[in-house]
């Protein structure tokens, strides 16, 4: 018997929920019904997909090999359903965008507001995650588009550059360097830092790795770095004097305005990170997703001088055309409806 869609859904549910009982609850099935679907799938594949002897469903080597293919099949089916629905109502439906949480305070928010005004019948669903998780959501089909830091290396995903986000070195207002007009890199010696945990080999919030690398290049590689996996917690700790921080400019705009953080103009610490749009290479898009892609890939303009913490603002009506896919998205969106 060929593999059935409900078998793949049961397999993915067990993986994501971590067990047969919770998978059954998510699928509104009994635990024996989930087990039966998995047994039929394993019979077809000729290999066990889960190790059931440890009190928790653990993927076997065969299960790990099969997982990305099962996810791709379900994602393709979801794409097909949305594509058919969009034929009848191209400016309706739901489009899911996954974004890195720290980008929520940037000009990206303004563009999403424009999209909602232009397409009031489209439900824009947002999910926040770390960069690597944004890519995973897009690849699994749980999000049509994603906005993250740094280009994605997965061959199944396309990365479209949007703009570069400036990183600022910040301190508490009472810090000894806050009163220095032009602090040098040597003045950073002995200073602790508050940052995201560095994950070697990961394309996650990689500006944490950029901090370690830049400090090493400046001869400050022995600096203490307090790993905090929350930007909000990082800001509060820096405000309290626990160390310096290297943070996205747009993410500290409010604190700089209120004076609870102070930007340190250390020339050697001038860094920026690319912000990119990601989508699946071979995934058919709905009209709503194409319209959102066209709006997000319009040309981004650097922040105006004197507006501290301001993110790049959109230039009208020029359109960035980084790829053939982007050009097709823009053409479709224009013919469907104006986005401004």
C-alpha positions as CSV (number, residue, x, y, z in Angstrom):
1,X,0.0,0.0,0.0
2,X,1.4,3.4,-0.9
3,X,2.2,5.9,1.8
4,X,-0.8,7.9,2.9
5,X,-1.0,11.5,3.9
6,X,-2.6,10.7,7.3
7,X,0.4,8.4,8.0
8,X,2.8,11.3,7.3
9,X,0.7,13.6,9.5
10,X,0.9,11.1,12.3
11,X,4.7,10.7,11.9
12,X,5.3,14.5,12.0
13,X,2.9,14.9,14.9
14,X,4.8,12.3,17.0
15,X,8.1,14.0,16.2
16,X,6.9,17.5,17.1
17,X,4.8,16.6,20.1
18,X,7.4,14.1,21.5
19,X,5.1,11.2,22.0
20,X,2.1,9.2,20.7
21,X,-0.4,10.4,23.2
22,X,0.3,14.1,22.6
23,X,0.3,13.5,18.9
24,X,-3.1,11.9,19.1
25,X,-4.4,14.9,21.0
26,X,-3.2,17.3,18.4
27,X,-4.7,15.2,15.6
28,X,-7.9,14.4,17.6
29,X,-7.1,10.7,17.4
30,X,-6.7,8.0,20.0
31,X,-3.2,6.8,20.8
32,X,-3.9,3.4,19.3
33,X,-5.0,5.1,16.0
34,X,-1.8,7.0,15.9
35,X,0.2,3.8,16.6
36,X,-1.6,2.0,13.8
37,X,-0.8,4.7,11.3
38,X,2.8,4.6,12.2
39,X,3.0,0.8,12.0
40,X,1.6,0.9,8.5
41,X,4.1,3.6,7.5
42,X,7.0,1.5,8.9
43,X,5.7,-1.6,7.2
44,X,5.8,0.3,3.9
45,X,9.3,1.7,4.5
46,X,10.6,-1.6,5.9
47,X,12.4,0.1,8.8
48,X,11.3,1.3,12.3
49,X,11.1,5.0,12.5
50,X,10.9,5.3,16.3
51,X,12.7,3.7,19.2
52,X,9.9,3.0,21.6
53,X,11.9,1.4,24.5
54,X,13.0,4.6,26.3
55,X,9.7,5.9,27.6
56,X,9.7,8.5,24.8
57,X,9.4,8.2,21.1
58,X,13.0,8.7,19.8
59,X,13.7,8.9,16.1
60,X,15.8,6.0,14.7
61,X,18.4,6.6,12.0
62,X,15.8,5.7,9.4
63,X,13.4,8.1,11.1
64,X,15.9,11.0,10.9
65,X,16.6,10.2,7.3
66,X,12.8,10.2,6.5
67,X,11.8,13.3,8.4
68,X,12.9,16.1,6.0
69,X,11.2,14.2,3.1
70,X,7.9,13.8,5.1
71,X,8.0,17.5,6.0
72,X,8.6,18.5,2.4
73,X,5.6,16.4,1.2
74,X,3.2,18.0,3.8
75,X,4.6,21.4,3.0
76,X,4.0,20.9,-0.8
77,X,0.4,19.7,-0.1
78,X,-0.2,22.8,2.0
79,X,1.2,25.0,-0.8
80,X,-1.0,23.3,-3.3
81,X,-4.1,23.9,-1.3
82,X,-3.3,27.6,-0.8
83,X,-2.4,28.0,-4.5
84,X,-5.9,26.6,-5.5
85,X,-7.6,28.8,-3.0
86,X,-5.8,31.9,-4.3
87,X,-7.1,31.3,-7.9
88,X,-10.6,32.2,-6.7
89,X,-9.5,34.9,-4.2
90,X,-6.0,36.2,-4.9
91,X,-6.3,39.0,-2.3
92,X,-7.7,36.8,0.5
93,X,-6.6,34.0,2.7
94,X,-3.8,33.7,5.2
95,X,0.0,34.4,4.8
96,X,2.3,33.5,7.6
97,X,5.6,35.4,8.1
98,X,8.3,34.2,10.5
99,X,10.6,36.9,11.8
100,X,13.4,37.3,14.3
101,X,11.9,38.9,17.4
102,X,14.6,41.7,17.5
103,X,13.4,42.9,14.1
104,X,9.9,43.7,15.3
105,X,10.9,47.2,16.2
106,X,12.4,48.1,12.8
107,X,11.0,49.6,9.6
108,X,9.8,46.0,8.9
109,X,6.8,46.8,11.2
110,X,5.9,49.8,9.0
111,X,5.8,47.6,5.9
112,X,3.6,45.1,7.5
113,X,1.2,47.8,8.5
114,X,1.2,49.0,4.8
115,X,0.4,45.4,3.8
116,X,-2.5,45.1,6.1
117,X,-4.0,48.4,4.9
118,X,-3.6,47.4,1.3
119,X,-5.0,43.8,1.8
120,X,-7.6,44.0,4.6
121,X,-9.1,40.7,3.6
122,X,-5.7,38.9,4.1
123,X,-4.9,37.5,7.5
124,X,-1.3,38.2,8.2
125,X,0.0,35.7,10.8
126,X,3.3,36.4,12.5
127,X,5.6,34.0,14.3
128,X,8.8,35.0,16.1
129,X,11.9,32.8,16.4
130,X,15.7,32.8,16.2
131,X,17.2,33.0,12.8
132,X,17.8,29.3,12.4
133,X,14.3,28.6,13.6
134,X,12.8,31.1,11.1
135,X,14.4,29.1,8.3
136,X,13.1,25.8,9.7
137,X,9.6,27.2,9.9
138,X,9.8,28.2,6.2
139,X,11.3,25.0,5.1
140,X,8.6,22.9,6.9
141,X,5.9,25.0,5.3
142,X,4.7,26.5,8.6
143,X,5.5,30.0,7.2
144,X,5.4,31.2,3.6
145,X,8.2,33.7,4.2
146,X,10.8,34.5,6.8
147,X,12.9,37.5,7.8
148,X,16.2,36.7,9.6
149,X,19.8,37.7,10.1
150,X,22.4,36.4,7.6
151,X,21.8,34.5,4.4
152,X,20.5,31.0,4.6
153,X,22.9,28.3,3.3
154,X,20.2,25.5,2.8
155,X,19.9,24.8,-0.9
156,X,16.1,24.4,-0.6
157,X,15.7,28.0,0.6
158,X,16.3,31.3,-1.3
159,X,17.7,34.3,0.6
160,X,17.0,37.8,-0.7
161,X,19.0,40.6,0.9
162,X,16.9,43.4,2.3
163,X,19.2,45.8,4.2
164,X,22.0,45.8,6.8
165,X,21.2,46.4,10.5
166,X,23.7,48.5,12.4
167,X,25.1,47.1,15.7
168,X,25.8,49.6,18.5
169,X,28.1,49.2,21.5
170,X,26.0,50.3,24.5
171,X,26.5,50.8,28.2
172,X,24.7,52.0,31.3
173,X,24.6,55.9,31.4
174,X,26.8,55.9,34.5
175,X,29.5,53.7,33.0
176,X,33.0,55.1,33.0
177,X,33.1,55.2,29.2
178,X,29.7,56.9,28.8
179,X,31.3,60.3,29.4
180,X,34.2,59.7,27.0
181,X,33.7,61.5,23.7
182,X,35.6,59.1,21.5
183,X,36.5,55.9,23.5
184,X,39.2,53.7,21.9
185,X,39.3,50.0,21.6
186,X,42.0,49.8,24.3
187,X,39.5,51.4,26.8
188,X,37.4,48.3,26.4
189,X,40.1,46.1,28.1
190,X,38.7,44.4,31.2
191,X,35.1,45.2,30.4
192,X,32.6,42.3,30.7
193,X,29.9,41.9,27.9
194,X,26.3,40.8,27.9
195,X,25.4,38.9,24.7
196,X,23.5,36.0,23.1
197,X,25.3,32.6,23.6
198,X,27.7,32.1,20.7
199,X,26.9,29.0,18.7
200,X,29.8,27.9,16.5
201,X,28.7,26.5,13.2
202,X,25.3,28.1,13.5
203,X,23.7,30.8,11.4
204,X,21.5,31.8,14.3
205,X,21.9,35.2,16.0
206,X,25.4,35.2,14.7
207,X,26.3,38.7,15.8
208,X,27.1,37.0,19.0
209,X,29.9,35.3,17.1
210,X,30.8,38.6,15.5
211,X,31.3,40.1,19.0
212,X,33.7,37.3,20.0
213,X,35.6,37.5,16.7
214,X,35.9,41.3,16.9
215,X,37.1,41.3,20.5
216,X,39.7,38.6,19.5
217,X,40.9,40.7,16.6
218,X,41.3,43.7,19.0
219,X,43.4,41.6,21.4
220,X,40.5,41.4,23.9
221,X,39.7,37.7,23.4
222,X,39.8,37.1,27.1
223,X,36.9,39.4,27.8
224,X,34.2,37.9,30.0
225,X,30.9,37.4,28.1
226,X,27.8,36.7,30.1
227,X,25.5,34.6,27.8
228,X,21.9,35.7,28.0
229,X,19.4,34.3,25.5
230,X,17.0,37.2,25.6
231,X,17.5,40.7,24.2
232,X,15.2,42.3,26.7
233,X,17.1,40.7,29.6
234,X,20.4,41.8,28.0
235,X,19.2,45.4,27.9
236,X,18.1,45.4,31.5
237,X,21.4,43.9,32.6
238,X,23.5,46.4,30.7
239,X,21.3,49.2,32.2
240,X,22.1,47.8,35.6
241,X,25.9,47.9,34.9
242,X,26.6,44.2,34.5
243,X,28.6,44.8,31.3
244,X,28.6,46.3,27.8
245,X,26.3,45.1,25.0
246,X,26.5,44.9,21.2
247,X,22.9,45.2,20.0
248,X,20.9,46.0,16.9
249,X,20.4,49.8,16.7
250,X,16.7,49.6,16.1
251,X,16.3,47.3,19.2
252,X,17.7,50.0,21.6
253,X,16.1,53.1,20.0
254,X,13.7,53.5,23.0
255,X,16.4,53.1,25.6
256,X,18.7,55.5,23.9
257,X,15.9,58.1,23.7
258,X,15.0,57.7,27.4
259,X,18.7,57.8,28.3
260,X,18.7,54.4,30.1
261,X,21.4,53.2,27.7
262,X,24.3,55.1,26.2
263,X,25.8,54.4,22.8
264,X,29.6,54.2,22.8
265,X,31.1,55.4,19.5
266,X,34.1,53.0,19.5
267,X,35.3,53.1,15.9
268,X,36.7,49.6,16.0
269,X,33.3,48.2,17.0
270,X,31.4,49.5,14.1
271,X,29.6,46.4,12.8
272,X,26.5,45.6,10.9
273,X,24.5,42.4,10.0
274,X,22.6,41.6,6.9
275,X,18.8,41.1,7.1
276,X,17.4,38.8,4.5
277,X,14.0,37.4,3.3
278,X,13.9,33.6,2.9
279,X,11.4,31.4,1.1
280,X,11.3,27.9,-0.3
281,X,12.9,27.6,-3.7
282,X,10.3,25.4,-5.4
283,X,7.2,26.4,-3.4
284,X,4.3,27.9,-5.4
285,X,3.2,31.1,-3.7
286,X,-0.3,32.4,-3.1
287,X,-1.3,35.9,-4.4
288,X,-1.1,37.2,-0.9
289,X,2.4,35.8,-0.3
290,X,3.6,37.2,-3.6
291,X,2.2,40.6,-2.7
292,X,3.9,40.6,0.7
293,X,7.2,39.4,-0.9
294,X,7.1,42.3,-3.4
295,X,6.5,44.8,-0.6
296,X,9.3,43.5,1.6
297,X,11.8,43.4,-1.3
298,X,11.3,47.1,-2.3
299,X,14.5,49.1,-2.0
300,X,15.5,49.9,1.6
301,X,17.1,53.3,2.2
302,X,19.7,53.9,5.0
303,X,18.5,55.7,8.1
304,X,18.5,59.5,7.9
305,X,21.5,61.2,9.7
306,X,20.6,62.4,13.2
307,X,17.9,59.9,13.8
308,X,19.5,57.6,16.3
309,X,18.2,54.0,16.3
310,X,16.1,54.6,13.2
311,X,15.9,51.6,10.9
312,X,16.2,51.7,7.2
313,X,13.1,53.4,5.6
314,X,11.5,52.4,2.4
315,X,12.0,54.4,-0.8
316,X,9.0,54.9,-3.0
317,X,8.3,53.6,-5.6
318,X,11.5,51.9,-6.6
319,X,11.5,48.1,-6.4
320,X,14.5,45.9,-5.6
321,X,14.8,43.1,-8.0
322,X,17.4,40.7,-6.6
323,X,16.2,37.6,-8.5
324,X,13.8,36.3,-11.2
325,X,11.6,35.1,-8.4
326,X,11.5,38.6,-6.9
327,X,10.6,40.1,-10.2
328,X,7.8,37.7,-10.8
329,X,6.5,38.4,-7.3
330,X,6.5,42.1,-7.9
331,X,4.8,41.8,-11.3
332,X,2.0,39.6,-9.9
333,X,1.5,41.9,-6.9
334,X,1.3,45.0,-9.1
335,X,-1.2,43.5,-11.4
336,X,-3.4,42.3,-8.5
337,X,-3.5,45.4,-6.4
338,X,-1.4,48.4,-5.4
339,X,0.4,48.0,-2.1
340,X,0.7,51.7,-1.1
